[in-house]
Amino acid sequence: MALAERQGLCCAFRSMTFARLALGKTGEDLACRELTRRGYAILARRWRQRAGEIDIIARDGDTIVFVEVKARDGRAFGTPADAVSAAKQRRIAQLATMFLTRNRLTDCRCRFDVVSVDVGQAAPIVQVFQNAFDAAVT
């Protein structure tokens, strides 16, 4: 492969990655706006540990809510909520345990929500799925 071809592929990959990152940030911003509108208090965004990241951590009344945001610009690959696999659910549950332990919140109730953001429409469609999965995912 010629150098010019490799550079072209590299630039295309890089711009695709930046586009994906921008879509993710837009999705998280829209999710936070919707959660706030519903009365959630946002505690953290993009909470990161070596094991991974939780998109949004919020409080809904006396419940700590761990939120996975899935943003898409169309339905070619299914709905955004379909992309939260069992492996992703286990990882989020592990990270949630770490968050609760480190913040001495192990006595608090918690749940796992998924926010689906479809920006492929004239106006973005934001859906909140409360209790989308349990921590005891197999």
DSSP file (Angstrom, degrees, kcal/mol; ACC not computed):
  #  RESIDUE AA STRUCTURE BP1 BP2  ACC     N-H-->O    O-->H-N    N-H-->O    O-->H-N    TCO  KAPPA ALPHA  PHI   PSI    X-CA   Y-CA   Z-CA
    1    1 A M              0   0    0      0, 0.0     2,-0.0     0, 0.0     0, 0.0   0.000 360.0 360.0 360.0 133.6    0.0    0.0    0.0
    2    2 A A     >  -     0   0    0      1,-0.1     4,-2.4     4,-0.0     5,-0.2  -0.304 360.0-114.6 -71.3 155.8    1.4    3.4   -0.9
    3    3 A L  H  > S+     0   0    0      1,-0.2     4,-2.7     2,-0.2     5,-0.2   0.894 116.5  54.3 -57.9 -43.1    2.1    6.0    1.7
    4    4 A A  H  > S+     0   0    0      1,-0.2     4,-2.1     2,-0.2    -1,-0.2   0.892 108.8  49.0 -60.5 -39.7   -0.6    8.3    0.3
    5    5 A E  H  > S+     0   0    0      2,-0.2     4,-2.5     1,-0.2    -1,-0.2   0.930 111.3  49.1 -64.5 -45.3   -3.1    5.5    0.6
    6    6 A R  H  X S+     0   0    0     -4,-2.4     4,-2.6     1,-0.2    -2,-0.2   0.913 111.7  48.9 -61.3 -42.8   -2.1    4.7    4.2
    7    7 A Q  H  X S+     0   0    0     -4,-2.7     4,-2.7     1,-0.2    -1,-0.2   0.891 110.0  52.1 -64.5 -38.6   -2.3    8.4    5.2
    8    8 A G  H  X S+     0   0    0     -4,-2.1     4,-2.2    -5,-0.2    -2,-0.2   0.913 111.4  46.3 -62.8 -42.8   -5.7    8.7    3.6
    9    9 A L  H  X S+     0   0    0     -4,-2.5     4,-2.8     2,-0.2    -2,-0.2   0.905 111.8  51.9 -64.4 -41.3   -6.9    5.7    5.6
   10   10 A C  H  X S+     0   0    0     -4,-2.6     4,-2.8     1,-0.2    -2,-0.2   0.928 111.0  47.0 -61.6 -45.8   -5.4    7.1    8.7
   11   11 A C  H  X S+     0   0    0     -4,-2.7     4,-2.6     2,-0.2    -1,-0.2   0.898 112.6  49.6 -64.2 -40.2   -7.1   10.4    8.2
   12   12 A A  H  X S+     0   0    0     -4,-2.2     4,-2.0     2,-0.2    -2,-0.2   0.915 113.1  46.7 -64.3 -42.6  -10.5    8.7    7.5
   13   13 A F  H  X S+     0   0    0     -4,-2.8     4,-2.5     2,-0.2    -2,-0.2   0.924 112.6  50.0 -63.9 -44.1  -10.1    6.6   10.6
   14   14 A R  H  X S+     0   0    0     -4,-2.8     4,-2.5     1,-0.2    -2,-0.2   0.926 111.7  46.7 -62.4 -45.4   -9.2    9.6   12.7
   15   15 A S  H  X S+     0   0    0     -4,-2.6     4,-2.3     1,-0.2    -1,-0.2   0.862 111.2  52.7 -66.9 -34.0  -12.1   11.6   11.5
   16   16 A M  H  X S+     0   0    0     -4,-2.0     4,-2.4    -5,-0.2    -1,-0.2   0.911 110.1  48.7 -64.6 -41.4  -14.4    8.7   12.1
   17   17 A T  H  X S+     0   0    0     -4,-2.5     4,-2.6     2,-0.2    -2,-0.2   0.924 111.7  48.1 -64.3 -44.5  -13.1    8.4   15.7
   18   18 A F  H  X S+     0   0    0     -4,-2.5     4,-2.5     1,-0.2    -1,-0.2   0.890 111.4  51.2 -63.6 -38.3  -13.6   12.2   16.3
   19   19 A A  H  X S+     0   0    0     -4,-2.3     4,-2.4     2,-0.2    -2,-0.2   0.910 110.7  48.7 -64.0 -41.9  -17.1   11.9   14.9
   20   20 A R  H  X S+     0   0    0     -4,-2.4     4,-2.5     2,-0.2    -2,-0.2   0.908 111.8  48.8 -63.7 -42.4  -17.8    9.0   17.2
   21   21 A L  H  X S+     0   0    0     -4,-2.6     4,-2.4     2,-0.2    -2,-0.2   0.910 111.6  49.5 -63.6 -42.0  -16.5   10.9   20.2
   22   22 A A  H  X S+     0   0    0     -4,-2.5     4,-2.6     2,-0.2    -2,-0.2   0.900 110.5  50.4 -63.9 -40.9  -18.5   14.0   19.3
   23   23 A L  H  X S+     0   0    0     -4,-2.4     4,-2.7     2,-0.2    -2,-0.2   0.918 110.6  49.9 -62.2 -43.8  -21.6   11.8   18.9
   24   24 A G  H  X S+     0   0    0     -4,-2.5     4,-2.4     2,-0.2    -2,-0.2   0.910 111.6  47.5 -61.2 -43.5  -21.0   10.3   22.4
   25   25 A K  H  X S+     0   0    0     -4,-2.4     4,-2.5     2,-0.2    -2,-0.2   0.915 112.5  49.5 -65.0 -43.4  -20.5   13.7   24.0
   26   26 A T  H  X S+     0   0    0     -4,-2.6     4,-2.6     1,-0.2     5,-0.2   0.924 111.1  50.2 -60.3 -44.5  -23.7   15.0   22.3
   27   27 A G  H  X S+     0   0    0     -4,-2.7     4,-2.5     1,-0.2    -2,-0.2   0.910 111.2  47.8 -60.2 -43.9  -25.6   11.9   23.5
   28   28 A E  H  X S+     0   0    0     -4,-2.4     4,-2.7     2,-0.2    -1,-0.2   0.893 111.1  51.3 -65.8 -39.3  -24.3   12.4   27.1
   29   29 A D  H  X S+     0   0    0     -4,-2.5     4,-2.1     2,-0.2    -2,-0.2   0.935 112.9  45.0 -62.0 -45.9  -25.2   16.1   27.1
   30   30 A L  H  X S+     0   0    0     -4,-2.6     4,-2.3     2,-0.2    -2,-0.2   0.883 112.7  52.0 -65.3 -38.3  -28.7   15.3   25.9
   31   31 A A  H  X S+     0   0    0     -4,-2.5     4,-3.0    -5,-0.2     5,-0.2   0.928 109.6  48.7 -63.3 -45.8  -29.1   12.5   28.4
   32   32 A C  H  X S+     0   0    0     -4,-2.7     4,-2.7     1,-0.2     5,-0.2   0.910 110.5  51.6 -61.0 -41.8  -28.0   14.8   31.3
   33   33 A R  H  X S+     0   0    0     -4,-2.1     4,-2.1    -5,-0.2    -1,-0.2   0.925 113.3  44.3 -60.7 -44.9  -30.5   17.4   30.1
   34   34 A E  H  X S+     0   0    0     -4,-2.3     4,-1.7     2,-0.2    -2,-0.2   0.913 113.6  49.5 -68.1 -42.4  -33.3   14.8   30.1
   35   35 A L  H  <>S+     0   0    0     -4,-3.0     5,-2.5     1,-0.2     4,-0.2   0.913 111.9  48.8 -63.3 -41.6  -32.4   13.3   33.4
   36   36 A T  H ><5S+     0   0    0     -4,-2.7     3,-1.7    -5,-0.2    -1,-0.2   0.907 107.9  54.6 -63.0 -41.7  -32.2   16.7   35.0
   37   37 A R  H 3<5S+     0   0    0     -4,-2.1    -1,-0.2     1,-0.3    -2,-0.2   0.846 106.7  52.6 -59.4 -33.6  -35.6   17.6   33.5
   38   38 A R  T 3<5S-     0   0    0     -4,-1.7    -1,-0.3    -5,-0.1    -2,-0.2   0.429 127.9 -98.4 -84.0   0.9  -36.9   14.4   35.2
   39   39 A G  T < 5S+     0   0    0     -3,-1.7    22,-0.4     1,-0.3    -3,-0.2   0.486  74.3 143.1  98.7   3.3  -35.6   15.4   38.6
   40   40 A Y      < -     0   0    0     -5,-2.5     2,-0.6    -6,-0.2    -1,-0.3  -0.480  45.3-137.5 -71.7 146.9  -32.3   13.5   38.7
   41   41 A A  E     -A   59   0A   0     18,-2.8    18,-2.4    -2,-0.1     2,-0.5  -0.946  18.5-132.8-103.7 120.6  -29.3   15.2   40.3
   42   42 A I  E     +A   58   0A   0     -2,-0.6    16,-0.3    16,-0.2     3,-0.1  -0.617  29.4 173.6 -76.7 121.4  -26.2   14.5   38.3
   43   43 A L  E     -     0   0A   0     14,-2.8     2,-0.3    -2,-0.5    15,-0.2   0.801  63.5  -4.3 -95.7 -37.5  -23.3   13.4   40.6
   44   44 A A  E     -A   57   0A   0     13,-2.1    13,-2.8     3,-0.0     2,-0.4  -0.994  53.5-151.3-157.0 150.6  -20.7   12.6   38.1
   45   45 A R  E    S+A   56   0A   0     -2,-0.3    11,-0.2    11,-0.2     3,-0.2  -0.981  81.8   1.8-124.3 140.7  -20.1   12.3   34.4
   46   46 A R  E    S-     0   0A   0      9,-3.3     2,-0.6    -2,-0.4     9,-0.2   0.921  76.2-167.8  51.3  52.2  -17.6    9.9   32.7
   47   47 A W  E     -A   54   0A   0      7,-1.9     7,-2.4    -3,-0.2     2,-0.4  -0.615  13.4-162.1 -73.6 115.5  -16.5    8.4   36.0
   48   48 A R  E     +A   53   0A   0     -2,-0.6     2,-0.3     5,-0.2     5,-0.2  -0.812  24.0 161.3-114.2 143.0  -13.4    6.4   35.1
   49   49 A Q  E >   -A   52   0A   0      3,-3.0     3,-1.5    -2,-0.4    46,-0.0  -0.873  57.1 -92.3-139.4 172.0  -11.4    3.7   36.7
   50   50 A R  T 3  S+     0   0    0     -2,-0.3     3,-0.1     1,-0.3    -2,-0.0   0.858 124.9  56.1 -56.5 -35.3   -8.9    1.2   35.3
   51   51 A A  T 3  S-     0   0    0      1,-0.2     2,-0.3    40,-0.0    -1,-0.3   0.610 123.1 -79.7 -76.0 -12.2  -11.8   -1.3   34.7
   52   52 A G  E <   -A   49   0A   0     -3,-1.5    -3,-3.0    43,-0.1     2,-0.3  -0.994  50.8 -66.9 149.7-156.2  -13.8    1.2   32.6
   53   53 A E  E     -A   48   0A   0     -2,-0.3     2,-0.5    -5,-0.2    -5,-0.2  -0.992  17.7-147.3-141.6 142.4  -16.1    4.1   32.7
   54   54 A I  E     -A   47   0A   0     -7,-2.4    -7,-1.9    -2,-0.3     3,-0.1  -0.959  17.7-147.7-106.3 127.7  -19.6    4.9   33.8
   55   55 A D  E    S+     0   0A   0     -2,-0.5    -9,-3.3    12,-0.4     2,-0.4   0.947  75.2   2.6 -62.0 -52.4  -21.2    7.5   31.6
   56   56 A I  E     -AB  45  67A   0     11,-1.8    11,-3.2   -11,-0.2     2,-0.5  -1.000  55.2-165.4-140.7 137.1  -23.4    9.2   34.2
   57   57 A I  E     +AB  44  66A   0    -13,-2.8   -14,-2.8    -2,-0.4   -13,-2.1  -0.994  27.8 163.5-119.4 127.2  -23.9    8.7   38.0
   58   58 A A  E     -AB  42  65A   0      7,-2.7     7,-3.4    -2,-0.5     2,-0.5  -0.837  35.8-123.2-137.1 170.2  -27.0   10.4   39.3
   59   59 A R  E     -AB  41  64A   0    -18,-2.4   -18,-2.8    -2,-0.3     2,-0.6  -0.986  16.8-173.5-119.3 128.5  -29.3   10.5   42.3
   60   60 A D  E >  S- B   0  63A   0      3,-2.9     3,-1.5    -2,-0.5     2,-0.4  -0.897  70.4 -54.4-119.8  97.1  -33.0    9.9   41.8
   61   61 A G  T 3  S-     0   0    0     -2,-0.6   -20,-0.1   -22,-0.4   -22,-0.0  -0.595 122.4 -20.0  67.0-122.3  -34.6   10.6   45.2
   62   62 A D  T 3  S+     0   0    0     -2,-0.4    47,-0.7    -3,-0.1     2,-0.4   0.188 120.0  97.9-101.2  16.6  -32.7    8.3   47.6
   63   63 A T  E <   -Bc  60 109A   0     -3,-1.5    -3,-2.9    45,-0.1     2,-0.5  -0.892  67.3-139.0-109.6 132.2  -31.5    6.0   44.8
   64   64 A I  E     -Bc  59 110A   0     45,-2.9    47,-1.9    -2,-0.4     2,-0.5  -0.776  24.7-157.0 -84.3 129.2  -28.0    6.1   43.2
   65   65 A V  E     -Bc  58 111A   0     -7,-3.4    -7,-2.7    -2,-0.5     2,-0.6  -0.940  11.0-158.0-117.3 125.5  -28.5    5.6   39.5
   66   66 A F  E     -Bc  57 112A   0     45,-2.6    47,-2.0    -2,-0.5     2,-0.5  -0.906  20.6-160.9-101.3 120.8  -25.7    4.3   37.2
   67   67 A V  E     -Bc  56 113A   0    -11,-3.2   -11,-1.8    -2,-0.6     2,-0.5  -0.891  15.4-162.5-115.6 127.7  -26.5    5.4   33.6
   68   68 A E  E     - c   0 114A   0     45,-2.1    47,-2.7    -2,-0.5     2,-0.5  -0.929  16.0-154.2-102.2 127.1  -25.2    4.0   30.4
   69   69 A V  E     - c   0 115A   0     -2,-0.5     2,-0.5    45,-0.2    47,-0.2  -0.887  10.3-172.5-105.5 130.3  -25.8    6.3   27.4
   70   70 A K  E     - c   0 116A   0     45,-2.7    47,-2.9    -2,-0.5     2,-0.4  -0.971   6.7-174.2-123.8 116.0  -26.0    4.9   23.9
   71   71 A A  E     + c   0 117A   0     -2,-0.5     2,-0.3    45,-0.2    47,-0.2  -0.896   6.5 170.9-112.7 139.2  -26.1    7.4   21.1
   72   72 A R  E     - c   0 118A   0     45,-2.6    47,-2.9    -2,-0.4    48,-0.4  -0.942  33.7-143.0-138.8 159.9  -26.7    6.6   17.5
   73   73 A D  S    S-     0   0    0     -2,-0.3     2,-0.3    46,-0.2    45,-0.1   0.022  85.5  -6.8-111.9  26.5  -27.3    8.6   14.3
   74   74 A G  S    S-     0   0    0      4,-0.1     3,-0.3     1,-0.0    -1,-0.1  -0.926  72.3-100.4 166.0 177.5  -29.7    6.1   12.8
   75   75 A R  S >  S+     0   0    0     -2,-0.3     3,-1.7     1,-0.2     4,-0.1   0.121  76.3 115.5-109.9  20.8  -31.1    2.6   13.3
   76   76 A A  T 3  S+     0   0    0      1,-0.3    -1,-0.2     2,-0.0     3,-0.1   0.810  88.4  35.8 -60.8 -29.3  -28.9    0.7   10.9
   77   77 A F  T 3  S-     0   0    0      1,-0.5    -1,-0.3    -3,-0.3     2,-0.1   0.002 125.7 -91.8-113.3  27.3  -27.4   -1.3   13.7
   78   78 A G    <   -     0   0    0     -3,-1.7    -1,-0.5     4,-0.0    -4,-0.1  -0.295  67.2 -37.0  90.8-179.5  -30.5   -1.6   15.9
   79   79 A T    >   -     0   0    0      1,-0.1     3,-0.8    -3,-0.1     4,-0.5  -0.415  56.6-115.0 -76.1 155.6  -31.6    0.7   18.7
   80   80 A P  G >  S+     0   0    0      0, 0.0     3,-1.5     0, 0.0     4,-0.1   0.882 116.2  57.6 -57.1 -38.3  -29.0    2.3   21.0
   81   81 A A  G >  S+     0   0    0      1,-0.3     3,-1.4     2,-0.2   -10,-0.0   0.795  94.6  66.3 -65.2 -26.8  -30.3    0.4   23.9
   82   82 A D  G <  S+     0   0    0     -3,-0.8    -1,-0.3     1,-0.3    -4,-0.0   0.718  88.7  69.4 -64.0 -20.0  -29.7   -2.9   22.1
   83   83 A A  G <   +     0   0    0     -3,-1.5     2,-1.4    -4,-0.5    -1,-0.3   0.466  69.5  97.8 -82.4  -1.1  -26.0   -2.2   22.3
   84   84 A V    <   -     0   0    0     -3,-1.4    -1,-0.1    -4,-0.1   -14,-0.0  -0.687  64.8-167.3 -90.4  89.5  -25.7   -2.7   26.1
   85   85 A S     >  -     0   0    0     -2,-1.4     4,-2.4     1,-0.1     5,-0.1  -0.119  35.5-104.2 -72.2 169.0  -24.5   -6.3   26.1
   86   86 A A  H  > S+     0   0    0      1,-0.2     4,-2.4     2,-0.2     5,-0.2   0.882 123.7  53.2 -61.1 -38.8  -24.4   -8.7   29.1
   87   87 A A  H  > S+     0   0    0      2,-0.2     4,-2.1     1,-0.2    -1,-0.2   0.911 109.4  48.1 -63.7 -41.6  -20.6   -8.1   29.3
   88   88 A K  H  > S+     0   0    0      2,-0.2     4,-2.5     1,-0.2    -2,-0.2   0.893 110.0  52.9 -65.2 -39.5  -21.1   -4.3   29.3
   89   89 A Q  H  X S+     0   0    0     -4,-2.4     4,-2.4     2,-0.2    -2,-0.2   0.919 109.0  49.0 -61.7 -44.0  -23.7   -4.8   32.1
   90   90 A R  H  X S+     0   0    0     -4,-2.4     4,-2.4     2,-0.2    -2,-0.2   0.915 111.2  50.0 -61.5 -42.7  -21.3   -6.8   34.2
   91   91 A R  H  X S+     0   0    0     -4,-2.1     4,-2.5     1,-0.2    -2,-0.2   0.918 111.1  48.4 -63.1 -43.7  -18.6   -4.2   33.8
   92   92 A I  H  X S+     0   0    0     -4,-2.5     4,-2.6     1,-0.2    -1,-0.2   0.905 110.8  51.4 -63.1 -41.4  -21.0   -1.4   34.8
   93   93 A A  H  X S+     0   0    0     -4,-2.4     4,-2.1     2,-0.2    -2,-0.2   0.903 110.4  48.9 -63.0 -41.2  -22.1   -3.4   37.8
   94   94 A Q  H  X S+     0   0    0     -4,-2.4     4,-1.9     2,-0.2    -2,-0.2   0.926 112.9  47.2 -63.4 -44.6  -18.4   -3.9   38.9
   95   95 A L  H  X S+     0   0    0     -4,-2.5     4,-2.6     1,-0.2    -2,-0.2   0.882 109.1  54.7 -64.4 -38.0  -17.7   -0.2   38.4
   96   96 A A  H  X S+     0   0    0     -4,-2.6     4,-2.8     2,-0.2     5,-0.2   0.909 106.4  51.4 -61.7 -42.3  -20.8    0.7   40.4
   97   97 A T  H  X S+     0   0    0     -4,-2.1     4,-2.4     1,-0.2    -1,-0.2   0.912 110.0  49.8 -60.3 -42.5  -19.7   -1.5   43.3
   98   98 A M  H  X S+     0   0    0     -4,-1.9     4,-2.8     2,-0.2     5,-0.2   0.926 111.6  48.3 -61.7 -44.8  -16.3    0.3   43.2
   99   99 A F  H  X S+     0   0    0     -4,-2.6     4,-1.8     1,-0.2    -2,-0.2   0.939 113.0  47.0 -61.1 -48.2  -18.0    3.7   43.2
  100  100 A L  H  <>S+     0   0    0     -4,-2.8     5,-3.3     1,-0.2     6,-0.5   0.899 115.0  46.7 -62.2 -41.5  -20.3    2.8   46.1
  101  101 A T  H ><5S+     0   0    0     -4,-2.4     3,-1.5    -5,-0.2    -2,-0.2   0.945 112.5  48.1 -66.1 -49.3  -17.5    1.4   48.2
  102  102 A R  H 3<5S+     0   0    0     -4,-2.8    -1,-0.2     1,-0.3    -2,-0.2   0.787 116.9  43.2 -64.4 -28.0  -15.1    4.3   47.6
  103  103 A N  T 3<5S-     0   0    0     -4,-1.8    -1,-0.3    -5,-0.2    -2,-0.2   0.260 110.9-119.0-102.3  11.7  -17.8    6.8   48.5
  104  104 A R  T < 5S+     0   0    0     -3,-1.5    -3,-0.2     1,-0.1     3,-0.1   0.908  76.3 126.6  51.5  48.9  -19.1    4.9   51.5
  105  105 A L    > < +     0   0    0     -5,-3.3     3,-2.1    -6,-0.2    -4,-0.2   0.032  19.2 122.7-118.6  22.9  -22.5    4.5   49.9
  106  106 A T  T 3  S+     0   0    0     -6,-0.5    -1,-0.1     1,-0.3    -5,-0.1   0.680  72.4  57.0 -65.7 -16.3  -22.8    0.7   50.2
  107  107 A D  T 3  S+     0   0    0     -3,-0.1    -1,-0.3    -7,-0.1     2,-0.2   0.519  88.4 101.2 -89.0  -5.5  -26.1    1.1   52.2
  108  108 A C  S <  S-     0   0    0     -3,-2.1     2,-0.2     1,-0.1   -45,-0.1  -0.476  77.6-115.4 -80.2 148.3  -27.7    3.1   49.4
  109  109 A R  E     -c   63   0A   0    -47,-0.7   -45,-2.9    -2,-0.2     2,-0.3  -0.548  40.5-177.0 -73.5 147.3  -30.2    1.7   47.0
  110  110 A C  E     -c   64   0A   0    -47,-0.2     2,-0.3    -2,-0.2   -45,-0.2  -0.964  13.1-176.2-143.5 163.2  -29.0    1.7   43.4
  111  111 A R  E     -c   65   0A   0    -47,-1.9   -45,-2.6    -2,-0.3     2,-0.5  -0.953  24.7-119.3-151.7 169.4  -30.3    0.9   40.0
  112  112 A F  E     -cD  66 133A   0     21,-0.6    20,-2.0    -2,-0.3    21,-0.9  -0.960  29.2-178.2-120.8 117.2  -29.0    0.8   36.4
  113  113 A D  E     -c   67   0A   0    -47,-2.0   -45,-2.1    -2,-0.5     2,-0.4  -0.775  14.2-149.8-109.6 156.4  -30.7    2.9   33.7
  114  114 A V  E     -cD  68 129A   0     15,-1.8    15,-3.1    -2,-0.3     2,-0.6  -0.996   5.6-157.3-123.7 132.7  -29.9    3.1   30.0
  115  115 A V  E     -cD  69 128A   0    -47,-2.7   -45,-2.7    -2,-0.4     2,-0.5  -0.957   7.5-158.1-111.2 123.7  -30.5    6.3   28.1
  116  116 A S  E     -cD  70 127A   0     11,-2.7    11,-2.7    -2,-0.6     2,-0.5  -0.876   8.1-171.6-102.1 125.7  -31.0    5.8   24.3
  117  117 A V  E     -cD  71 126A   0    -47,-2.9   -45,-2.6    -2,-0.5     2,-0.7  -0.972   6.4-172.5-123.3 118.9  -30.3    8.9   22.2
  118  118 A D  E     +cD  72 125A   0      7,-2.7     7,-2.4    -2,-0.5     3,-0.4  -0.920  10.0 171.5-111.4 106.4  -31.1    8.8   18.5
  119  119 A V        +     0   0    0    -47,-2.9   -46,-0.2    -2,-0.7    -1,-0.1   0.316  58.6  92.6 -95.4   7.7  -29.8   11.9   16.8
  120  120 A G  S    S+     0   0    0    -48,-0.4    -1,-0.2     5,-0.1     2,-0.2   0.337  74.5  80.1 -82.0   7.3  -30.6   10.6   13.3
  121  121 A Q  S    S-     0   0    0     -3,-0.4     4,-0.0     1,-0.1   -47,-0.0  -0.549  99.0-100.0-106.4 172.7  -34.0   12.4   13.4
  122  122 A A  S    S+     0   0    0      1,-0.2    -1,-0.1    -2,-0.2    -3,-0.0   0.913 118.7  22.8 -59.0 -42.4  -35.0   16.0   12.7
  123  123 A A  S    S-     0   0    0     -5,-0.0    -1,-0.2    -3,-0.0    -3,-0.1  -0.989 104.0-101.9-122.3 135.3  -35.1   16.4   16.5
  124  124 A P        -     0   0    0      0, 0.0     2,-0.6     0, 0.0    -5,-0.2  -0.220  29.3-139.8 -56.7 142.5  -33.1   14.0   18.8
  125  125 A I  E     -D  118   0A   0     -7,-2.4    -7,-2.7     2,-0.0     2,-0.5  -0.936  18.9-170.9-107.2 119.8  -35.1   11.3   20.4
  126  126 A V  E     -D  117   0A   0     -2,-0.6     2,-0.4    -9,-0.2    -9,-0.2  -0.953   4.3-178.6-115.4 122.3  -34.1   10.6   24.0
  127  127 A Q  E     -D  116   0A   0    -11,-2.7   -11,-2.7    -2,-0.5     2,-0.5  -0.972  13.5-153.0-122.3 136.2  -35.5    7.6   25.9
  128  128 A V  E     -D  115   0A   0     -2,-0.4     2,-0.7   -13,-0.2   -13,-0.2  -0.935   3.9-164.4-109.7 123.3  -34.8    6.7   29.5
  129  129 A F  E >   -D  114   0A   0    -15,-3.1   -15,-1.8    -2,-0.5     3,-0.8  -0.885  13.8-154.3-108.0 101.0  -35.1    3.0   30.4
  130  130 A Q  E 3  S+     0   0A   0     -2,-0.7   -17,-0.2     1,-0.3    -2,-0.0  -0.459  77.1   9.6 -74.2 146.9  -35.2    2.8   34.2
  131  131 A N  E 3  S+     0   0A   0     -2,-0.1    -1,-0.3     1,-0.1   -18,-0.2   0.907  78.1 167.0  51.0  47.2  -34.1   -0.5   35.8
  132  132 A A  E <   -     0   0A   0    -20,-2.0     2,-0.3    -3,-0.8   -19,-0.2   0.796  62.7  -4.2 -65.0 -29.5  -32.7   -1.6   32.4
  133  133 A F  E    S-D  112   0A   0    -21,-0.9   -21,-0.6   -44,-0.0     2,-0.2  -0.981  71.4-111.6-157.5 164.9  -30.8   -4.4   34.0
  134  134 A D        -     0   0    0     -2,-0.3     3,-0.4   -23,-0.1   -41,-0.1  -0.624  24.6-122.8 -97.9 158.7  -29.8   -6.0   37.3
  135  135 A A  S    S+     0   0    0      1,-0.2     2,-1.0    -2,-0.2    -1,-0.1   0.747 105.4  71.8 -69.4 -23.4  -26.4   -6.0   38.9
  136  136 A A        +     0   0    0      2,-0.0     2,-0.2   -43,-0.0    -1,-0.2  -0.268  69.0 156.8 -90.5  49.9  -26.6   -9.8   39.1
  137  137 A V              0   0    0     -2,-1.0    -4,-0.0    -3,-0.4    -2,-0.0  -0.559 360.0 360.0 -75.7 136.9  -26.1  -10.3   35.3
  138  138 A T              0   0    0     -2,-0.2    -1,-0.1   -48,-0.0   -51,-0.1   0.441 360.0 360.0 -94.7 360.0  -24.8  -13.6   34.3
